[in-house]
Amino acid sequence: MRGYLSFSIMWMLRKRDMYGQEVAEELKRMRGTKPNSGTLYPALKELEKQGMVETKKEGRKKIYKLTESGQAGSMEACEYFCAMYGDIFREFNEIKEAQSASVS
């Protein structure tokens, strides 16, 4: 799920710059599990290597920021993700609505 992790990181960084621990906490909030540092930091480093993310130092912390390429890349990834999984989400919501209506 590394591609999903990178997509999630990029999508979060669209909202604001974050340091690594903030990224981990936000992923925990979104997914229910916090990624370990051996998963998170290589993904951040790869995004930086690809020019999607840049860093700046604030004291001992690295702040991660989406670049212009990262902004464009996150939108492309979202389009792909929505095209791949949009039907699943729509069907899931229809099933939930039908179940909800039958309980009421």
C-alpha positions as CSV (number, residue, x, y, z in Angstrom):
1,M,0.0,0.0,0.0
2,R,3.0,2.3,-0.4
3,G,1.3,4.1,-3.3
4,Y,-1.7,4.7,-1.1
5,L,0.5,6.0,1.7
6,S,2.2,8.4,-0.7
7,F,-1.2,9.6,-2.0
8,S,-2.4,10.0,1.6
9,I,0.6,12.0,2.6
10,M,0.4,14.3,-0.4
11,W,-3.3,14.8,0.1
12,M,-2.7,15.9,3.7
13,L,0.1,18.2,2.8
14,R,-2.3,20.0,0.4
15,K,-4.0,21.4,3.5
16,R,-0.9,22.5,5.4
17,D,2.8,21.9,6.0
18,M,3.6,19.3,8.6
19,Y,6.5,17.7,10.4
20,G,6.8,13.9,10.4
21,Q,5.1,13.2,13.7
22,E,2.1,15.3,12.6
23,V,1.9,13.3,9.4
24,A,2.0,10.1,11.4
25,E,-0.7,11.3,13.8
26,E,-3.0,12.5,11.0
27,L,-2.5,9.1,9.2
28,K,-3.5,7.4,12.5
29,R,-6.6,9.5,12.7
30,M,-7.5,8.7,9.0
31,R,-6.7,5.0,9.0
32,G,-6.9,3.9,12.6
33,T,-3.3,2.9,12.7
34,K,-0.1,4.9,13.0
35,P,2.6,4.0,10.4
36,N,5.9,3.1,11.9
37,S,8.9,5.3,11.2
38,G,10.4,2.6,8.9
39,T,7.5,3.0,6.6
40,L,6.7,6.7,6.9
41,Y,10.1,8.3,6.5
42,P,11.2,6.3,3.5
43,A,7.9,7.3,1.8
44,L,8.5,11.0,2.7
45,K,12.1,10.7,1.4
46,E,10.9,9.2,-1.8
47,L,8.4,12.0,-2.3
48,E,11.2,14.5,-1.7
49,K,13.4,12.7,-4.2
50,Q,10.6,12.8,-6.8
51,G,10.3,16.6,-6.3
52,M,6.8,16.3,-4.8
53,V,7.7,17.4,-1.3
54,E,10.4,19.8,0.0
55,T,11.7,20.2,3.5
56,K,12.9,22.9,5.7
57,K,14.4,22.7,9.1
58,E,12.8,24.2,12.2
59,G,15.1,23.5,15.1
60,R,15.5,19.7,15.1
61,K,12.3,19.1,13.1
62,K,11.9,18.8,9.4
63,I,8.8,20.5,8.0
64,Y,7.4,18.8,4.9
65,K,5.7,21.0,2.2
66,L,4.1,20.0,-1.0
67,T,5.8,21.5,-4.1
68,E,4.0,22.8,-7.2
69,S,4.7,19.4,-8.8
70,G,3.3,17.8,-5.6
71,Q,0.2,19.8,-5.9
72,A,-0.3,18.7,-9.5
73,G,0.7,15.1,-8.7
74,S,-1.8,14.9,-5.8
75,M,-4.6,16.0,-8.1
76,E,-3.6,13.5,-10.8
77,A,-3.4,10.8,-8.1
78,C,-6.8,11.7,-6.8
79,E,-8.3,11.5,-10.3
80,Y,-6.8,8.1,-10.7
81,F,-7.9,7.0,-7.2
82,C,-11.5,8.2,-7.8
83,A,-11.6,6.6,-11.3
84,M,-10.4,3.3,-9.8
85,Y,-12.5,3.2,-6.6
86,G,-15.4,5.6,-7.2
87,D,-17.8,2.9,-8.2
88,I,-16.9,0.9,-5.0
89,F,-17.7,4.0,-2.8
90,R,-20.9,4.7,-4.6
91,E,-22.1,1.1,-4.3
92,F,-21.0,1.0,-0.7
93,N,-23.1,4.1,0.1
94,E,-26.1,2.7,-1.8
95,I,-25.8,-0.5,0.3
96,K,-25.6,1.5,3.5
97,E,-28.6,3.6,2.6
98,A,-30.6,0.5,1.7
99,Q,-29.6,-1.2,5.0
100,S,-30.5,2.0,6.9
101,A,-33.9,2.2,5.2
102,S,-34.7,-1.4,6.0
103,V,-33.9,-0.8,9.7
104,S,-36.0,2.3,10.0
